[in-house]
């Protein structure tokens, strides 16, 4: 009996992937759900588990091959069946470098479609260390995802040719592994290894996640930061001190200045390379402006009733549900209510078709130390206030810790962006494609309002709806905002679906 191993669903709008690494070779025994290979897309790395236990009979898609969704990757034979002789013979050369005592180059793996370069973020091994086959040697950062580089063969890491912080192109050489019986080459005396060796020291100790994010944002490598945590672990404060020390040092003259700068001004400038995440954010936002016919319409809402309701029940709510009652659940509920009446705001354009969504996957934009992310609350229209608050809290924690997966950020149909937490009074949010609508929330500010012929001070908030005018008309956009305003100014309407 043979079980097929196929490409899993890759995510929204992703139709193909590249086979990056096989962790098993033909003839190897595999357990159910054991990782067989890793695929790279233009958005994320996807691991492919074994659908059944048995023996890997053959590999259909080799490393470097581009495959589509549901394409055949390999076949698994029942545990009692013998492995096919041809694949076994093909697998023999893979073990040859370690057995022969020769050298094996460590190359940059396939980085994914449209990704041409990466940055070496950390080496887990140093020159002279023994490594086992498939043991992780280093980690690369691209503009989309982190890529771990496994050892292609067992032996001794004799040379590091790409030090931490260096930028490497696809298929570039990272290092050299000598056969386990070979003497280690005099690589530590060379420049790359001399730089890499101290950087790798202590890498068995995991740095604080907040420190890793801070180093990525500041463009610092672990080699340039002195850790004060347990066993030399780098903490966030250590990164701040290193960044301050680097800023205090004389700035090097720009290699290619954009324009002549007076000498006294040049010493006060600092040129910092954009992180890959920031470059991706910049590209996506500009693509959104270039693609959609984006327009923004505004309204304002009196937040008095929501604030009074929240103040009255927040203690009981937290005691019963174990989570604080915030404003986001009210806005999520109000938007879900309005989207039922104006479904085109919850739709998207696909070629010449309009795809209407009979559900609401609410994206909640969140700022993190490394950039803007939009985790998605799935089926928010079917959730209670407590479920929404719990989901937002959980996704927010993952975002702050840098642990969001691509699945957490895919499939959104509408987005909320709360610039009010930073003090923004009014703004025009940019669409998150392929979505057709995003609601911008802003600062709650006491303002004089005319109510029943009298001037009254009320807590007011400006609302901004940016929408794709290709499928959302002005009438629909204004109707959506009015329904959100009505629901927030009289929350009882949400209970009665009015």
N, C-alpha and C positions, 0 to 999 in steps of 0.2 A: 504494500500500500504506500502510495506517495502523496505527500501534502505539499501544495504549492505555497511558496512565499511570494507575496505580491506587495507592490507599493501601496502604503496606506493613504488615506485622505490627507492631503498636504496643507489644507487651509484655504480660506476664501481667496479666489482669483489666482491661486497657484496651480499650474497645470503640469509642471515637470520638475524634476530634481536631478542631481548628479550623485552617483554612488561615490561616496568619499572614502569609506574604510570598511573592509570586511574584518570582523573580529574572529571569524571561523573560516576554515578552509575545507574543501571537500574531503570527506572521510572522518571529520570530527564528529563526536557525539554531542548532541545539544539537548538541553532540557526545555520544556515548554516555558515560554515567556523569556528565555535567555536571549540577550541581545546578539543579533547576528551581524548586522551592518548598520552603517550610519549614512543617511542621505543629507545632502545640502541643497536648500532652496535659496532663492534670493531674499528670504525673510528669516529662516530659522533652520537649525539642525534637527533632523528627525531620526530617532532610533527605531529600528525595525526589530521587534521581538519574534522569536520562533512561535509559529501558531500551534506547533505540536512537538512532542519529544521524538527523538530518533537520531538518524545519522544524516549529515548534510551530504546529499548525493552529488549534486552538481551546482555550480554557480553560473547563472545565465547572463547576468549583468555584472560586468567586471568593474573594478575601481576606475573612475573617470568617465564611465558611460553615463549618458543622459537618458532618463527613463520618464515615462508619463505616469499619470495616476492609474493604479491597478495593473501596471505592467508586471510581468513575471520576473522575479529576481533570482530565485533558486528553487530547488526541490529538496524536500526532506523525506528520506525513506524510513520505514518503520525500523525500530531499534534492532530487530533481528536480521534485517536485510543487510547484505554486504554492500559496501560503497562501490559505485561504478569505477572500473579500473582507470578509464581515461582521465576523469577529473583528479583521481589520486595521483596519477603520474604528473599531471599539470601542477599539482600542489607541491611536488617535491622541490622544485627550484626555490620556493619561498623559504624553505628551511636551510638552503644551501649556504648562505653567507655566514650564519652562526656556526654551522658545522665545519666549514672549511677554514675558519680562523682568519678570513679576509676582512675587509672593511665594507660597511654598508652606509650609504649616505642617508641622512634624515632630511626629507624634502617637505616643503609646504604642501599639505593635502589640498584637494579640490575645495575651493572656498565658496562655490555656489555661482549660479548664473549672474553675470554682470559685476561680480566682485573680482577685482584684479590685483588687489594688494591687501596686506594686513600688517599689524604692528605686533611685535613680540612683547607680550605683556609680562610674562614670568617664566622662568626656567625652574622646574621642580628638581632637576638633577644638575650636578656640577661636573666639570671635567675630572675624570678618574673614577667616577661612580659606576658600579655595576648596574646593569639594567636587564630586566626580563623582557621577552617579546610582548608587545602590546602594553607595556607599562607606560604611563603618561610621562612624557619628557618635558613638554612646555605647553604654554597656552598662548594662542594668538587672538588678537582683537580685530574684528572687521567692523564696518559701519552698521552691521546688522546683528551679529551674534559672536559669541566667544567660541573658538575652535580649539579643542585639545588635540595635541599631536602625540600619538602613541609610538613606541619604539618599533621599527619594522623588523628588528631581529634582536636576539639576546647578545650580550657582550659587555663592553666597557665604553662609556662615552669618552672618546679620545679627543674630540675637538668640538667647540661651539663656534660656528661661523657667523651667527646672527645674534648679537647680544640683546639684552632686554632694552626695549625702547626703540629698537631699529625697525625700519619699515622694509618689508620684503614683498616681492612680487609673487604671483601664483607660480608654483613649481620651483621656487628658489630653494637653495640648499641652506639648511639650518644648522647641521652638525654632522659628525661622523661617529659611527659605532664600530669599534674594532672587535674582532672575534675574542671570545672570553679568554683564549689562551695567549693572545697577542699582548705585547707590552704596550703600555699607554704611550702614545707619541708625545714628544716634548711640546704639546700644544699650549700648556699654561704659559709658556714664554711668549706666545704670539699675542698680538693686540686684542683680538676678539675674545679669546679665552680669558685673558687677564682681566678684562672688564666683566666678563660673565661670572667668573668664579666667586668673587665676593658677593655678587648680586644674588647668587643662588644659595648662599649660606643661610641655614636656618629655615629653608622653605618647607620643611616638614611641619612647621608651626603656621597654622592658618591665621592670616591677619584679620582684623575686625572688618566685617562687610562694609561698614561706614567708611573705614579707612581706604578700602579698595576703591570705592566710588569716588572718594575725595581725591585720591591719587590720579584716577582716570581723568577727572575734571581738571585737575591742575597740570596734567601732563608730566607727572613725576613717576619715576620707577621706584620699586622697593629698595633698590641699591642706594638711592639718594635720601632715604628716610631712616632715621635711627629709631628703632622700636623701644618703647619703655614698658610695654606690657609684659605679662608673664612669658618667660622663655624668649624674650626678644620680640614678642608679637607687636606689630605696628597698630597703634590706635589712631583715632581721628585727630586727637590733639597733636600727635607726632607729625601728622601730615601738615597741619596748620603751621606748626613751628618751622618745618622744612620749607614750606611755601613762603613764609615771611622772610626766612633767611635768603632764599633765592631772589626774592624781590629786592632785598637790601643790597645784593651784590650788583656791581656795575653791569648794566645791560649790554650784551654784545651788539656790535654794529649790524644792522640788518643786511643780509646777503644781497637782497634785491629790493632796495627801498622803493616804495610806490612813487615818491617824489622827493626832491631835495628838501632836507630838513636841517634847520639850524643846529649847530653842534650842541648848544645848551638845551635845545628841546629834545634832541635824540637821546640824551642821557636820561630823560624823564619818561620815555616811552618804553613799552614792553610789547613784544610780538609773541603771541601764544597760538600755536596750531589748534584749530578747531578739533574737538573730539569727533570720532566717527559718528556717534549718535547725533551730535549737534549738526553735522553735515547732512545726515539723513533727514532730520527734522526740517532743516532749511529747504532741502530739495522738495520734500513732500508738500510743504506749505506753498511754495512757489508753484508747483505743479497744480495744486488746487485752484490757485488764482487764474492760472492759464487755461484750465479746462472748463470749470463751471462758470455759468453766468451768475456770479454771486452778487446778492443784494442784501442789505440789512434794513430792517424796519424796527421801530422802537415803541415802547409803551412804558408806563410806570405802574407800580402796584403798591397799595397801602398794606404794609406787613403787620399792622396792629393786631388783627385777629389771629394770625398765625403765632405771633409772639406771645399773645395772651394765652392761647391754647397750650403752647409749649411750656410756658411758665407754670401753668396750672397742673399739668400732668407729667412733667419731666422726671420728678422724683419717683412717682409710682411706676412710670414706664421703665426707668433704669432698674428699679428693684425687681420688677417682674421679668423683664427680658434680658437684663444683663448688658445693655448697651444704651448709650445716651441718645436722647431724642434730639435730632438736629433739624436744620432747615432742608437738607438735601432730600429727605424722604417726602416732605410736602411738595417740593418742586418736581420730584420724580413722579409722584402720584398725579399732580396737576398736568404734567406733560403727557402722561399716558392717557389721561382723560381727554385732553385736547386732540391727541393724535387719532383717536377713534373718529372724531368728527372731520378731521382734515388729514386723511390717510396719505395724501401725496407728500406731506412733509416727512413721512416715515418710509418713503419709497426711494428707489434708486433707478438710474438709467443704465440699461445694459444694451449697448448698440442702439437699435431703433425701438427697443421695448422699454416699457416701464414696469418694474417689478414692485408690486405692492406687498408689504409685509403684514401678515395677520398676527403679529407679535411685536413686542418692543424689547429690544436688547439695548439697554441704556448705557452709553459710554459716559464715563465721569472723568473729565480731564483733571490730571493731578500733576503738580510740579514736584520734581525730585532733584537731588543734588546733581544728577547727570543730565537732566533735561525733562521735557514734557512727555508724559505717557498718558494713554487713555484706556484704562481697564474697563471691561464691559460687564455689566450686571445683566445676566441673561434672564429673559422672561420677566422683566421688571413689572409688566402690566398685571401679572398674576400674583404678585407678592404683597404681603402686608407691610405696614409701616416698620414693624420690628424686623422683618426679613430684609427689607431694603437697607435699613441702618446697619444690620449685621454684615450684609454683603459689602456695603461701601467701606465699613471699618476693616474687614478682612482684606479686601483688595488694596486699600490704602496702605496697610502694613506691608503687604508684599511689594508694593511700589517703592516704599521708603527703604526697604531692605534690598532692593534690586533683585527680587526673586520672581517677578512676573514672567510667565511664559508667553509665547506667542499666542497660545490658545486663549489666555486671559485677555488679550487685546484685539481679538478678531471677532467678526460677526456683528458689530454694533450697527444699529439702525438709526439712532439719533444720539446726540451728545449734549451734555450739560457742562458748561465751563463757568466756574465760580471765581471770577476775578475780584469779587468783593472781599475775599479773605486777605488780599494784599492791599486793600484800600482803593481799588479802582471804582470811580464814580460812573464812568460810561466808556464803552469800547465796542468795536465791531469784530466779533470772533470770526475766525476763518474756518470754513467747512473742513470736515474730516472725511475725504473721499473714501468710498463712493456714496457716502451719506448725502442727503439733500437738505438737512437742517441741523442747526446747532443753536442752543439758547445760552446767551451770556447773562449771568447773574452779576450783580454789582453791590456796592456798599449800601447798607441801610443808613439813611441819613434823615434826621429830623428836619422837616421843611414846613413852612406855612402853607396850608391848603384851604381853599374856600369850600366849606361844607355847609349846605343849607343856609347860604347867605352869611356865614360867619367864618372868620379866619381861625383855623385850628392847627396846632402843631401836630403833625403825624409822621410816623416812621416810614419813609418812602424809599423805594428801590427802583432804579431804571432797569428795564428788561430789553435785551437786544436779540432779535432773531435774524441770523444770517441764513439765507436759503438759496437754493439753486433755481433761478428764475426760468430755467428751461422747462421745469415740470411743476413748479409752484408759482401760481399767480399771486399778485398783490392781495387780492381778496382772501385767498386761502391763508396767506401769511398773517394778515391782520386778524382774521377770525381765530387763528391759532393763539395769537398773543392775547386776544380778548378773553378767550376761554381760560387760559392760564391765569390771567388777572382775576377773573370772576371766582375761580376755584380757590385762589389764595386769599382773596378778600372775604370770602365766606366759605370756609373749609367744610361746612355741612353739605355743600353741593356735591362734594366727593362721595359722601356716604349715600346720597340719593341718586347718584349718577345723573346730575343735572348740568 
